[in-house]
Amino acid sequence: MALQDDFEQAAKDVTELPEKPNNDTLLKLYSLYKQSKDGDVSGKRPGMMDLAGRKKYDSWAKLKGTNSEDAMQQYVDLVNELKG
């Protein structure tokens, strides 16, 4: 269960990063978190007027088929990299 503990700690640490990540990195963090917690994206892609929603959906959809443990490890690794 060490990976789960590391994941939960990384989710806390991400709020205390020394500087805010760029938008691409924020999307990657979001999509890895959602893939870890909810699995593959589901539902309809947001409409043209919801640009932020579309970007989030598309970023998450790129991880389709990634299992929860792999997504958790990638999330932990990315947060650790951002912490420096």
DRENZALO-429490 format. One record per residue (C-alpha): residue in one letter; x, z, y. Coordinates in steps of 0.05 Angstrom, whole numbers, plus 5000, padded with zeros to 4 digits. Layout:
% residues N
+----+------+------+-------+
! aa ! east !   up ! north !
+----+------+------+-------+
!  A !    X !    Z !     Y !
...
+----+------+------+-------+
END
This chain:
% residues 84
+----+------+------+-------+
! aa ! east !   up ! north !
+----+------+------+-------+
!  M ! 5000 ! 5000 !  5000 !
!  A ! 5062 ! 4997 !  5045 !
!  L ! 5043 ! 4929 !  5072 !
!  Q ! 4975 ! 4954 !  5094 !
!  D ! 5008 ! 5012 !  5130 !
!  D ! 5058 ! 4966 !  5163 !
!  F ! 5001 ! 4920 !  5184 !
!  E ! 4961 ! 4977 !  5215 !
!  Q ! 5023 ! 5001 !  5252 !
!  A ! 5038 ! 4931 !  5277 !
!  A ! 4966 ! 4926 !  5303 !
!  K ! 4979 ! 4989 !  5344 !
!  D ! 5048 ! 4967 !  5366 !
!  V ! 5023 ! 4900 !  5392 !
!  T ! 4987 ! 4936 !  5448 !
!  E ! 5052 ! 4968 !  5471 !
!  L ! 5098 ! 4908 !  5472 !
!  P ! 5151 ! 4908 !  5528 !
!  E ! 5122 ! 4844 !  5557 !
!  K ! 5059 ! 4804 !  5546 !
!  P ! 5068 ! 4746 !  5497 !
!  N ! 5053 ! 4675 !  5518 !
!  N ! 4986 ! 4644 !  5501 !
!  D ! 5011 ! 4608 !  5439 !
!  T ! 5039 ! 4673 !  5411 !
!  L ! 4974 ! 4710 !  5428 !
!  L ! 4935 ! 4656 !  5390 !
!  K ! 4982 ! 4663 !  5331 !
!  L ! 4973 ! 4739 !  5331 !
!  Y ! 4898 ! 4732 !  5335 !
!  S ! 4893 ! 4681 !  5279 !
!  L ! 4940 ! 4721 !  5233 !
!  Y ! 4900 ! 4784 !  5246 !
!  K ! 4833 ! 4750 !  5232 !
!  Q ! 4860 ! 4716 !  5169 !
!  S ! 4886 ! 4783 !  5145 !
!  K ! 4820 ! 4818 !  5157 !
!  D ! 4767 ! 4765 !  5147 !
!  G ! 4799 ! 4709 !  5106 !
!  D ! 4786 ! 4636 !  5121 !
!  V ! 4750 ! 4618 !  5185 !
!  S ! 4676 ! 4606 !  5176 !
!  G ! 4618 ! 4583 !  5219 !
!  K ! 4614 ! 4526 !  5268 !
!  R ! 4669 ! 4508 !  5316 !
!  P ! 4651 ! 4530 !  5386 !
!  G ! 4625 ! 4477 !  5434 !
!  M ! 4664 ! 4439 !  5487 !
!  M ! 4647 ! 4488 !  5541 !
!  D ! 4679 ! 4547 !  5504 !
!  L ! 4752 ! 4527 !  5510 !
!  A ! 4780 ! 4595 !  5492 !
!  G ! 4734 ! 4601 !  5432 !
!  R ! 4754 ! 4532 !  5408 !
!  K ! 4828 ! 4548 !  5413 !
!  K ! 4818 ! 4613 !  5374 !
!  Y ! 4777 ! 4577 !  5321 !
!  D ! 4827 ! 4521 !  5314 !
!  S ! 4887 ! 4568 !  5310 !
!  W ! 4852 ! 4609 !  5256 !
!  A ! 4830 ! 4547 !  5218 !
!  K ! 4903 ! 4525 !  5212 !
!  L ! 4914 ! 4585 !  5166 !
!  K ! 4859 ! 4564 !  5117 !
!  G ! 4880 ! 4582 !  5046 !
!  T ! 4932 ! 4634 !  5068 !
!  N ! 4920 ! 4697 !  5028 !
!  S ! 4909 ! 4764 !  5063 !
!  E ! 4976 ! 4793 !  5042 !
!  D ! 5016 ! 4733 !  5068 !
!  A ! 4979 ! 4735 !  5134 !
!  M ! 4991 ! 4810 !  5141 !
!  Q ! 5066 ! 4800 !  5128 !
!  Q ! 5070 ! 4744 !  5178 !
!  Y ! 5033 ! 4787 !  5229 !
!  V ! 5080 ! 4846 !  5218 !
!  D ! 5141 ! 4801 !  5222 !
!  L ! 5117 ! 4769 !  5287 !
!  V ! 5102 ! 4836 !  5320 !
!  N ! 5170 ! 4863 !  5299 !
!  E ! 5203 ! 4801 !  5328 !
!  L ! 5165 ! 4811 !  5394 !
!  K ! 5186 ! 4884 !  5397 !
!  G ! 5258 ! 4861 !  5397 !
+----+------+------+-------+
END
